[in-house]
């Protein structure tokens, strides 16, 4: 593919990755062995806070929310309503079904059962991420999860009152002030005061993601979401200013956040490269942005829009914005298939989804969009099948075929199990 890299990302060194894995494994093992003591020690080490009681009581929650303005509450309540509406819409796709086969001799069924307990990790980092709380807790509640645990890093102003209000209103049953690796380990293995959960969801930094990767199997996880990514697919019709600020809106999440533009317009690519420093310096988050754009920003120039679309599919971004003419947008929509969420025009920026448009913002990163979509209500349910043989004709037919296949496979126990079911040949109905 004839493309030109105007600006590229820096690669993660293998030794950095190895050190990350070892650090995370050490913390997880300590918490498995030491429980609450381990959580306290690592919270003191990483968050510089000495804390022994992790759960927030109803009284503590009420006290922390007392200063929250009514306008903020109204904003959050409106956002909750919007996100809940889309989650309920998605839930409508999942149906319990019953299928009769063999002329009614066998019944095959499907049940929709919510996961019993879920842990929602709500990152804090440099900014209070209210939307992460809502995006994780609301679909779990809609799905019918009975126990929803929320964990977020502690601190002098943490959890932020707005984030805490969002957790409560969204439906969290337990809220703990634990962050990072220790939060993931505590939810996966439990401690003296924290019951483990069945599945952990939520975005986070590289330490949180690595912790989720290491506890997978012990518990379920949604996906390894984060650091944030945005790819803008643009042509000559795009507005440089909108492209630049949409890139920076994601880059300011984290110094490791990835922001990329792929375009067939040489003038746009050169304009972004030339003016990005100016745009960065107009924002209060410029110190984060300078490092993020320098290390993880990229500009890719393609000869044609078709090549740009192919490059976008190869990139498989978390967020994909289209800044295209009507004709090119139609082509792109028909050909794009690897992305977490698609933003269809220049007036539908990622920030709308990040905060309040209604779709979930917990999305696949690091090219995982090649094989999975983002978080949805479906992540909190189990599609369980069942079957029942009712009539003798169906029973004998199944038993005979099962015996033949078992013998072909050399599985004597399977064959005998099927053979035993033929003892009922003289009965009309199986009870």
Secondary structure, 3 states (H helix, E strand, C coil): CCEEEEECCCCCCHHHHHHHHHHHHHHHHHHHHHCHHHHHHHHHHHHCCCCCCCECCHHHHHHHHCCCCHHHHHHHHHHHHHHHHHHHHHHCCCCCEEEEECCCCEEEEEEEEECCEEEEEECCCCCCCHHHHHHHHHHHHHHCCCEEEEEECCECCECCHHHHHHHHHHCCCEEECCCHHHHHHHHHHCCCCCCCCCEEECCCCHHHHHHHHHHECCEEECCCCCCCEEEEEECCCCCHHHHHHHHHHHHCCCCCCEEEEEECCHHHHHHHHHHHHHHHHCCCCHHHHHHHHHHHEEEEEECCHHHHHHHHHHHCEEEEEEECCHHHHHHHHHHCCCEEEEECCCCCCHHHHHHCCCCCCCCCCCCHHHCCCCCCHHHHEEEEEEEEECEHHHHHHHHHHHHHHHHHHCCHHHHHHHHHHHHHCCCCECC
